[in-house]
């Protein structure tokens, strides 16, 4: 009996060693669960997109991502800017928060990471104050406009009664978001957000802030004015039958005629060094809804952790 138990114990040890070896070999596996893996030189600032928030009723917009980055050394701050306003207004709000973060931490720069409308928002800060920014990472960023915004702008003409109705409805929705997130003091102008996210609005913005934009659908310059630029995106609008967002995103994806995540085309998302396209929709990119995603796709949380390590390796 004793010799049998010894054999079982040795077999268990071998299996544990094998599992550990596999975990260390897999991308995003156990190799990442180590002290200092995400410990960047400068703080990471996460910036939400349209109708976004830092935390709503205790649920993170970047679901599970801040804690995953902090666990192995990153200093992470989640910005809260207007849920619906122009890129410039959101950018000025973010700039003020960046300065506060630098004052609190003593850091000389920050790493900005923006999702959706957060992409142009962080580009604004890097454009007006490049000395405060170590890196810009745009995830599903609306860098060249969204076909969905164009359709809405065309359907709801400026100054029309339908625009007033839609604007008031959007304000009511934002008020609900603010109530649950504590951001009631921020100005909200949904029509300004819509204009910024349209192709025409993005073109006007890009004329002022062309940094790191590619000429085509590839990568743009990685280093501009001392700031490193990165991007990645999703290209699979429907990813999980349990995800309530898949239906609307799947329908909206039909308007593009090219690879997209349900709200932003793959080409529009490109900025700086493009790190890849993934089987994710627009909400999967921030691990929403509540972590539901394509079971065979890269884990969104892992992508953020890997990127933090990439920034660390670049002394950022």
N, C-alpha and C positions, 0 to 999 in steps of 0.2 A: 504493500500500500504506500509506504514511504517513497520507494523508488518511482512509483507511478506519479505521485505528486511532484517529485523533483523534475520528471520529464515534462509534465504539464507546465511547470514554472519556467523551464528553459524554453519551451515552445512559445510561451507567451512573451518572453523577452525577445525572441527572434522576430515575432510578429510586430511587436512594438518598435523595434529597430527598423524593420522594413517600412512600417507606416511612417516613421519619422523621416526616413530617407526619401520616400515618395513625396511627403509634404514639403520637404526642403527643395525638392527638384521642381515642383509645380509652380508656375507663375501665380502670384497672389496667394500662395499656400502658406505653410507654416514658416517659411523663410522670412516672411514679412513680420511675423509676430516676435519682434525683437526690440529691445530698448534702443531708442535713438533712430529707428528706421525712418521715421517721418519728421525728425528734428531739423527743420530748415533753419537757415541762418536768420531769416527775417520772418515776422509773423505772417500767417495766411489769413486773408480776409475774404470770406465767401459772400457773394452778392446775388440776391434773388432776381427773378425776372418779373414780367407783367403779372399783376394780381398775386405777387409773392409776399413773403413775410419771413421773419427770422424763425419764430415758433408760434404755431396756432393751436391753442388749447393743449399745449404740451407736446405737440408733434412738430418736429423740425421740418422746415422746407427742404433742406439738404438732409434727408432722413437717415439718421445713424452715422452721418459722415463726420461731423465735428468731433464726436467722441472717439471715433475710430482713428482720426488723425492725432488727437491729443494723447491717446493711449501710449503711443511710442515716441512722444517728445515734441510734437508740433504745438506752437502757440496759435490758437485759432480764434478768430473773431467773426461773428456773423453780423453783417451790416443790415440795417433796416432803412430802406429808402422808400419813397412814395411807391405804392403798389401800382399806380397808374398815373404817369406824368411823362413829360418829354425827357429825352436822354440828357439834355443839358441840366434840367432841374434835378434829376436823379444824380447826375454826376457831381453837381455842386454839393448836394447832401452827402454823397460818399466822400468827397474830398475833405469836408469838415470832420467826418468820422475817422478818416485815415490820419489826420493830424492829431486827433485825440488819442488814437491807438498808439501813435509814435510817442506822444507825451507820456502815456501810461507805462509803456514798455521800455522806453529809452532807445527803441530801434530807430535806425536811420532811414529805413525803407520798409516796404511791405510787399508781399506777393498777393496780387489781386486775382481772384478766381470768380468769374461771372457766368451765370446760366441765362440763356435766352436774352431778354432785354438787358440782363446784367452784363452781357458781352460788350455792347456799345457803351454802357455806363462806365465800366472799368477802363475802356479805351479813352473816354473823355478825360478821366483823371490822369492817365498816363500821357495824354496829349498836352494838357495844360500844366502838369507838374511832374515831368519825367524824373526829376531828381528824387522824388519820394517813392518811386516804384521800381522794384527789382524785377518783377515779372508780371505779365498779363496772360491769363489763361481763359480762353473763351470756349464754353461748352454749349453746343447747340445755339450759338450766338446768332442774333439777327444782324449780321454784319453787312448784308447787301439787300435787306428788306425781306418781307414775307409775302407770298402770294395770298395768304389768308387775309392779311391786313389790306392788301390792294383790293380784294373783292369787297371787304367790308367798307372801305373808303368809297368805292364806286357805288355800292348799294345805298350808302347813307351819305348823300352829298353834304358838303360843308354848308352850315347855315340853314339847313332844312329842318322841318318838324321831326322827321324820323331821327335825325341826328340828335336833337334835343331829348327825344324819348330814350334813345339808346344810351346817351351820355348819362342821363339821370338813373337809368337802370344799372349801369356800370358803377356809378357812384354809390348806389345802395348796396351793391355786392361788395365793393371795396370797404364800405362802412362796416359790414358784417365781418370781413377779414380783420379790419383794424380792431374791432371790439374784442376779438379773440386773441389778438397778438399784441395789444397795447400800443399801437402806433397811431392813435387817434389825432395827434397833432400835426401830421404830415399833410401837405396840400395834395389834392387828387384832381387831375384833369384827364379823364379817359381819352377825350378826343386828341389831346396833345400826344398821348402815348401812341394812339393809332397813327397819327401823322408821322411820328418818329420811326415806327416800325414798317411803314410802307416803303416800297422801292424808291419812290421820289424823295421821301424824307431821309432815307438812308443814304441816297446819293448826295444830297446836300450836306449831310453830316460828314460823309467820307471825303468830300472836297476840303473840309476843314481839318479832318483827322485821318489822313491816308496811311498812317503808320502800319506796316506789316501786312497790308492787304495784298493778296495775290492778284495778278493781272487776269488769271483764268480760274480754273477749279483746282489748282494745286496748292502748294505751300507758298507763303510769302516770305519776306525777309525775317529771319529769326531775331536779329539784334538791331534795334533802332533807337537812337538817342540814349544808349546805355540800358535799355529795357529789353528783356527777353520776352518773345511772344510765342504762345502755343495755342493749339485748339484741338478739340475732338468733337465728335457728334454721333448721334444715332441715325440709322437709316431704315428702321423697321417699325412702322407705325402700330402694327398689331402684334403683341408679344405674349399676352397671357389672358386666357379666357376668363380668369377671375378678376381681371383689372377693369374697373368700370370706365376708365379713361380710354380704353382701346377703341370702343365704338366710335365716339366723336373724332378721335385722332385718325382713325382709319378712313372715315368719310372725308375729312378735310384733306387727307393725303392725296385724294384723287384729283385735286385741283392743280397739282404741281407738274405732272408729266415728267418727273425726274426723281431721283433718289431723295428721300426726305424723312423727317421724323414725325410727321403729322402736322407740324406748324412751321418748320424751317427747312429749306432745301439744303442738301449736303454742300453744294457750292457756296451758298450764302453763309454757311457756318465757318468757312475757311479763314484762318488768320495765322500769320507767322508759320512756325513749324507745325504742320498738321500731324497729329499723333495717331489718327486712325478713325475708321467708321465702325460702328458696333451695332449689333442687333438689339437696338433700344429705341423706344419712342421718346417724345419730348419730355415726358415726366420720368421715364426710367433713368434718364441722364442724371437725375438728382435722387435716384432710388425711391421715387414715388410711383404708384400709390402704396405706401407702407411696405416697400420692399418687393412688391410683386413685379416680376420681370420674366423675360424669356429664360427658361431653365438652362438653355444651352449657350447663353451669351455670357460675356465677361461680367463679373459682379461689379456694379457701379462703385461700391465702396472700395473695392480693390483698386479700381482705376485711379481714384483720388489718392489712395495710399501710395501707389506706385509713382504717381506724379509728384507727390511730396518728396519721395526719395530721389526722384529725378532732379528736383530743385535743390535738394540737399547736396547731391553730387556735383551740381554746378555752382556750389557755394552761394546759393540764393536762399 
